[in-house]
Amino acid sequence: MKKLRALTTALLDAGAADATVHSFADQGTLLPTGRDLGHGIEVGIFKYDGVIQIESYPDDAYLLLAFVTAWLQDNDPERERQGLAEPDVDISPNDDRSADVELAVEFEEALQLVPDEDGPIIFDGRRWRVADVPIDVAEELANMEGDTDA
């Protein structure tokens, strides 16, 4: 639930800290994949609704909605490819100065494991721990012919 945590932290940093904020995962689905990623595996995908409840939000609700929309575009660019639903928003005004806001944002995150002799997860006869699998990036290519677009 890294994406939910990151969005919640961004909202708090952007000024929602003046309100009471709760966030949690709801309606989750686990999709087993078992993909080999070289230095580890993607054991599955966790698809869930990230719910953020903001009590007594003191600012303009449009500012909040624009912030969330911009954050999603910058920090979750695979949303369209993943077929994720658009966020749901429920705004309940308290008075002229504050409102209670509930955001439900569908997220999809890979569940990755790396080998670890002391890891708590046993899978395929080995021990693993939850962590992002490191990715090797090629620094140069050898024995290649042809032109590039660069």
N, C-alpha and C positions, 0 to 999 in steps of 0.2 A: 504494500500500500504506500509505496514511495511517492507516487504522484499525488495522492490525497494529502499526504504529509507535507509535500512541497507546496501545494496550492494553499493549504491552511496556513503555513508559515508565511507565504507571500502576502496573504490577506492580512495577517497580524502585523507584518512589517509595514504594510501600506496604510495602516490607520485603523483597522478593525479591532485593534487591541483595546480601544476604549469601550468596546462592547464585550459581552460574554460569548465566547465561541466554543462550540462543540463540533467535533468531526468524527465520523465512524464509517466503516464499510457496511453495506447492506445489500441483500439480494445477490450474493456471490455465486459464481459458477466456476468449477474447476474443470479444465479441459486438458487431459493427459496428452503429451506430445512425445516425450522421449527422444528429442533431437540431439544428436552428437554435435557439440560445438567446438571440438578440438581439445581445449584445455578443461572442458567440463561438459555438462549437459543442461539442456532445457527440459526439465521433467514435466512441465505443464504451463498452462496459461491460467491466470486468475482474472476473471472478468467480473466486475462488481460496480455497484452504485456507490460513489463516494458522497456521503451526505454531510453538508456543512450547515450547522444551525448558528445563526448570529442573532443574539437577543439584544434589543435596544441599540441597533445600528444607528449612529448619530449623524451620518452624512447622507448625501444624495444617493438614492438607490441606483440611479442611472450610472453614477460613477462606479459603484460596485459591479454592476453588470458589465460595463465596458472593461473594467479591470480583469474580471474573470474571463471574458471573451479573448482579450489580448493575451492573457497568460496561457490559455489553452492553445492558441495559435503558435506562440513562441515555444512552449514547453511540451506539447503533445501533438507533434505534427503528423503522426500516423493515424489520427482519429478517423479520417475519411476512409483510408484504406482498410482500417479495421472494422468499418461499418458501425461505429459507435453512435448511440443516440445523442441528439442535441440535449444540452443541460435543461433541467426543469427548474423553475424558480417560483417560489411562493412568497409574496411580500404582504405582511400584515401590519399596517400602520398602527402605532401605539398612540401617537399624538402628533403635533406639528413638528416635533424635533427628533423623533426616532421611530424605527420600525423593526419588527422581527422578520428576518429573512431566512428562508431555507432553500439551499441549493442542492440539487441531486445531479451529479455529474458521473456518467458512465466512464469507467476506466478499464483498460486491459493491460496487464503486466505479466512479463515472463517470470516463471519460477525457475531460477537457475541454481545449479549445484556445482561445486568444485570438489575434487577428491581431497579427503582429509582423514588420516588414519584414526583420529580421535573424534571424527564427526558423528553427530547424533542420528544421522539418517543412513539406513542400510538400503541400498538399491543395487540390483544386478550383482550381488555378491561383494560389493565394496562399501566403504564408509564415505559419506559426503557431508558437507555443510552448505548452508545457504549462503551464496555470494554471487556477485556478478562474475561471469566467466570472462577472463582476460582475452582480448582480441589482438592477434598479431597483425601489424600493419606493414606491408611491403615498403621498404625504403628505396629499393631500386629493382630494376628488371634486367636480367641477363639474357643474351641470345635472342633478342627481339628485333624484328625488322619491320619497316613500314613507317608511315608518317603519323603524327598525332594532330589533334585539333588545337593543341595549346599554342 
